[in-house]
Amino acid sequence: MIKTRITEKFGIKYPIISAPMGPFYTTELAVAVSEAGGLGVVSHATLRGKNSVKDFKEQLDYVVEHTDKPFGLNVRVARVQTDHRVLLRKIPQWRNENPKLREQLIYGLTSAGGPRLAGKMWNEKAPDMYHFHVGPALWLVDKIVESGCEGIVATGTEGGGHQSYEGVTTLVLIQQVAQKYPDKLLVGCGGFASPEGVAAGLAMGADAIAMGTRFIASTQSEFRQNYKDLIIPATARDTMLTTGGFGPIRLLKNKYCLEHGKIMTKEEKIAQELSYEMDEYLKDLYAYEIVYTKGDVVDGAVPVGQTCGLIDSILNVDDIVSGYTKKAEVLLKKLCSNIS
Ligand SMILES: Cc1cc2nc3c(=O)[nH]c(=O)nc-3n(C[C@H](O)[C@H](O)[C@H](O)COP(=O)(O)O)c2cc1C
């Protein structure tokens, strides 16, 4: 049995978290991961639309109806994510209205922007919910710590989906954060999809490991079968960083990705956002929407991490959550037994 600060504080059995993967839904997946003894995370699935706040609430209600275990959620606080302020305000309100939700929703992860606004709202209105923020480089982790977050999700450049301009690897980042902020709760994310990875991440100082692509290729995830099927044969070289809605994004090199082209600089991206006509913005979003609405994995954007090079079968969530942890435990024990 591996105990960490996160398993103890969150009341979970295994130090495994499912990474948020909006605009895709991970509601069933969150239930399965939490039921398996890890921490499932509901994604900020909606990109736009009048119903996005109502939709988010329905996902949370679904989770508490289907499990009694702890779980978390993600809010992307990007400038162009127009519903984030309302969501940040509503989440504590929903928790206060529903004692079961309050008891189970213990982890609020913000990303794709700054942690300050969420910190201000949640510290006051949901002080019993752990606020974590995604940090892709040490200087940004400094800001997360300054803002008062309880924890950091250190996410390196090898990870799938939303990325940063920093290009720091998970390997280096986890060590940097563990050394500089030993008192902060730390989740390692990006590049994990094996028991060896889980063992290494914990050994470097992470209190839990979050995985995205590995969980897409699981029986219980609500990703379409043709999406899952692309991950199995893909190698670690089959992904590329390109320009997404909130900055760089790591996608599978399919037709859409190759035509969409190389990542823009931060300055170019900001200029693009400021000059965006609604039509252009909607066209970008459409590339993501057609993947889940129509299953179009050719003309649509397919976010995956370099971890697709480690994944060779679709697994049951239990085999990932408890199976990987137990194998990591064996690996760590073996390593310890080699020390004289
Ligand atoms: C399909 C997909 C969608 C993602 N969407 C989000 C998101 O909405 N918010 C976020 O913070 N990160 C998002 N990410 C990043 C993941 O939370 C996580 O950092 C990444 O999956 C880790 O790398 P891995 O896939 O190799 O495990 C997404 C990743 C994927 C694969």
The ligand as a Gaussian input file, in Angstrom:
#p B3LYP/6-31G(d) Opt

LIG

0 1
 C       -7.998000      15.113000     -25.105000
 C       -7.316000      16.014000     -24.115000
 C       -7.970000      17.166000     -23.687000
 C       -7.386000      17.986000     -22.710000
 N       -8.089000      19.064000     -22.215000
 C       -7.622000      19.722000     -21.117000
 C       -8.433000      20.690000     -20.430000
 O       -9.576000      20.938000     -20.785000
 N       -7.882000      21.324000     -19.361000
 C       -6.613000      21.065000     -18.927000
 O       -6.179000      21.661000     -17.949000
 N       -5.837000      20.162000     -19.556000
 C       -6.321000      19.470000     -20.610000
 N       -5.561000      18.493000     -21.197000
 C       -4.249000      18.168000     -20.617000
 C       -4.389000      17.043000     -19.570000
 O       -5.103000      17.512000     -18.458000
 C       -3.020000      16.493000     -19.132000
 O       -2.163000      17.538000     -18.845000
 C       -2.400000      15.595000     -20.199000
 O       -3.354000      14.692000     -20.698000
 C       -1.207000      14.842000     -19.628000
 O       -0.522000      14.123000     -20.592000
 P       -0.842000      12.592000     -20.967000
 O       -2.049000      12.670000     -21.858000
 O        0.338000      12.123000     -21.696000
 O       -1.154000      11.858000     -19.711000
 C       -6.103000      17.672000     -22.199000
 C       -5.438000      16.524000     -22.678000
 C       -6.030000      15.702000     -23.606000
 C       -5.303000      14.470000     -24.064000

